[in-house]
Amino acid sequence: MPAQSGAKEASADKSPAEKSPAEKSPAGKTPPAKSPAADTPPAESTQVLRRVGAGSAKPRTGGAKPEQAPESTQVLRRVKADQPPPAESTQVLRRVNAPRSGDTPEPGADAPKPPVAPAPAAPAAAAGATGVLPRTPSEPTATPQASGNGSDGGEGGGGTGDGGGKKPKRPKRTGWRRIFPTWRMVLGTFVLCVIVVIGLLFLGYSMVQIPAANALATKQATVYLYADGSQLARDGEVNRENVGLAQIAKPAQHAILAAEDRDFYTESAVDPKAMLRAGWNTALGKGKQSGSTITQQYVKNYYLAQEQTVTRKAKEFFISIKLDREKSKNEILEGYLNTSYFGRNAYGIQAAAQAYYGVDAIDLDAGRAAYLAALVNAPSEYDVVAHPENKPAALARWNYVLDGMVAKGWLSQSERTGMKFPMPKEQTVSTGMSGQRGYLVEAVKQYLVGHDILTKDQLTAGGYRITTTIQKPKQDAFVKAVDDQLISKLDKKNRKADTYVRAGGASIDPKTGKIVAMYGGIDYVQQYTNGATRGDYQVGSTFKPFVFTSAVQNSSSTQDGQRITPNTYYDGTNKRLVTGWSGGRYNPENEDQKSYGEITVRKATDLSVNAVYAQMAADVTGEKVKQTAIDLGIPADTPDLYPSPSIALGTANASVLEMTEAYATLANHGRHGTYTIIEKISKDNVPVDLPGRQTKQAVTREAADTTTSVLKSVVEGGTATAAQGAGRPAAGKTGTAEEDTAAWFAGYTPDLATVVSVMGQDPVTAKHVPLYGALGVARMNGGGPPTEIWAQYTRDALRGKPAASFDLELQPGADVVAPSTRPSTSPGTDAGQDNGGTTGTPSQGTTPTDGGQGNGGSTPSQGTTPADPTTGGGGATTTDGGAGGPATTNGGAADGGATGGGNPGGQPGTGGTGGGADPGTTGLPGGFIAPQTARRQ
């Protein structure tokens, strides 16, 4: 029958081992257990899964009870392949539509094979397999459907296979378990956070770069030192002086490490654990704590600001990591020590050591260093001088630092045991540039900029350590001399003229050209202008020695062909017309209209006769005189340095310092070297190159030494006799500016050249004003306070140094001193001589001057009248060493000790102050006339 044949075909396709239980046992009986060998599929086989749709069941042959087939049957067959199986097994699910009962295929039609009779239902269902029924051509193959877990096979529902079904859904979390995340959520969140953190770290490290230093960290104070290394002044917006690690004592380095970061040399740039701890303590209200390493603190001080923000902390973190890779630990520690704030406006350990103990950082011991290290934690609170109530806390911190040094092996226990707390010094109020400091600092700056050593911007940035040539003992001596001889005598409340008084001075070692002392004024914060460097006052007769030096240097002669020497005679008549000059009529006045007749150059220098020196300048020529002055040290661009006969009267406006330099050249036998005020200079321990001092023979030694011999006479018997108070051989020249607005003395010994000037200036308008009435005297002259200051300073500055004599090589014939005057038949000349009792008898109508010996008096011709009405009658006012007191008339003796006659009806004059009358001079008709200094009209 068709059913049987189909069943046979199906059965024939399987091996005995592959037949289903329904095929091996009678219907309704449980098949016997299979052996393991029977269950093992062949090594190479193909599993085919087909879905067969069954029609109406047909009755089996042999009277079997017909069974209704399910709508679909899943048939799993193992087919032994004759050929090698494909690389991958394939499951094929087919739907076969079986013909319904009663349907008979038409004859001749291509009917499909009759379906195989199904096995008994129960065994088939249990085994999960049935016979394969051919599908009808009219029904298409169904799309494979995914089966479940075997219990729900779709429409047929007959199989129990384990292929690809959906897993059952987990029950929803209920109750309190919904509040807490599962372990999967926790783990996933942690992993995600780690990834995010790593990404942020990488991003931050890539984006954050090491910036330039902040403005505050780069500013430093420039430190000015005396020649002996003691501190003169500190100048700058920030009190900081950077020093190298080698200039910081080891105990100071160890104390900072013990206080701030004991594992600095072994730890990384950042300490996350410390940062977390500090953040936790801050959150708990235990105060703000940085939790930063020394590297982080240095980054904050040097590269960033001080604000407490997350952004700043993040930058600090990344910069610290990068910096640790680029710089050594020593470099970072050095930077930290130079940028930390220690209180008292001190940034850096060098400034702190000076502020608290007055020493350099290299001289700190363990006790002092531990206190400074303690200050870093709380600078204001731990200053035991400013806050004595906080001393217990400061002491505890000090002990903490020392104990840390012992623990790290940086300090022995024995040293620690015997250590006492080092009390810091009292905090001194910052004087800044007060006193002489400001004047000296400004002079140093002018020198540095003027000689192209540093620029103004570099000085503003600061950080330099400048050792000057100023010697502190000499500087103190200069200040004391001015105070004793000038400032202490001022009475500004009762004498208005005393409010005009200003002073300036400078002192140079002639052999080295170094400025050893300088006086700029009463106080830099009260009188800003430096009296030593200002160049707006006439130098007066202190310029005359340069004229004579030029005459000897150039072998100049007078108009009548006489060689100019100290013994050359010149006509000293007042208002004498200068001859031999084509620049126009010039007839200068002598001081107080005095006429001196024929006098030597030496005597004309003693008395500072304008008529003589104006004519000498014309004889030498103004151009040569100017060049000689420049060679000696006067700048070529000095105001009013005109090459005319008037140059001899001191019309030029040179400064005290410039005049000192020129006189130092004379003291050094004509050899000139530019002055210097800088001994050495460095920044960050790197020396700054200084120009070498170049010297040259500015004038011949003969010219310089001959001038010195003439200037010695000024001190020995001229207008500067007060300079003898120095107690050693000296040479110098007094001078007075026009209208008595300034009085000068320029002098030197073989060891020291010093110039002093007293100037008059209105404190409100800054206008130059005369010094009439200052210090209670009628007139200020160079032989008074300027010479007296010079003498006291020179004596004190050279105390303990043996007095040296001038070693002079003079012009031929200059070693013989000729009579100071000679008789002359010319009107207006002097017939007397300086030393002796000769009585001068002037011609009719002449005015004799300097007419005889001071001790013995002179007998003027009877009935003579002064040639110049301005000198007749009363006594003239004197300057530069004139005798004090009013002159007398009608033969009365002056207060200065000189005697002389006078004309009846003469008006008494007022005498000057200073070193007394020139020895060997006598009174004149009409009153006593003292030696005078130069003055330009």
Buried (B, 14 or more C-beta within 10 A) or exposed (E): EBBBBBBEBBBEBBEEBBBBBBBBBEBEEEBEEEEEEEEEEBEEBBEBBBBBBBBEBBBBEEEEEEBEBBBBBBBBBBBBEEEEBEEEEEBEBBBBBBBEEEEEEEEEEEBBEBBBBBBBBBBBBBBBBBBBBBBBEEEEEBEEEEBBBBEEBBEBBBBBBEEEBEEEEEEEEEEEEEEEEEEEEEEEEEEEEEEEEEEEEEEBEEEBEBEEBBEBBBBBBBBBBBBEEEEBBBBBEBBBBBBBBEBBBEBBBBBBBBBBBBEBEEBEBBBEEBBEEBBEBBEEEEEEBBBBBBBBBBBBBBBBEEEEEEEBBEBBBBBBBBBBEEBEBEEBBBBBBBBBBBBBBBBBBBBBBBBBBEBBBBEBBBBBBBBBBBBBBBBEBBBBEBBEEBBEBBBEBBBBBBBBBBEEEBBEEEBBEEBEBBEBEEBEEEEBBBBBBBBBBBBBBBBBBEEEBBEEEBBEBBBBBBBBBBBBBBBBBBBBBBBBBBBEBBEEEEBEBBBBBBBBBBBBBBBBBBBBBBBBBBBBEEBEBBBBBBBBBBBBBBBBBBBBBBBBBBEBBBEEEEBBBBBBBBBBBBBBEBEEBEEEEBBBBBBBBBBBBBBBBBBBBBBBBBBBBBBBBBBBBBEBBBBBBBBBBBBEEBEBBEBBBBBBBBBBBBBBBBBBBBBBBBBBBBBBBBBBBBBEBEBEEEEBEBEEEEBEBBBBBBBBBBBBBBBBBBBBBBBBBBBBBBEBBBBBBBBBBBBBBBBBBBBBBBBBBBBBBBBBBEBEEEEBBBBBBBBEBBBBBBBBBBBBBBBBBBBBBBEEEEEEEBEBBBBEEBEEBBBBBBBBEEBBBBBBBBBEEBBBBBBEEBBBBBBBBBEEBBEBBEEBEBBBEEBBBBBBBBBBBBBBBBBBBEEBBBBBBBBBBBBEEBBBBBBBBBBBBBBBBBBBBBBBBBBBBBBBE
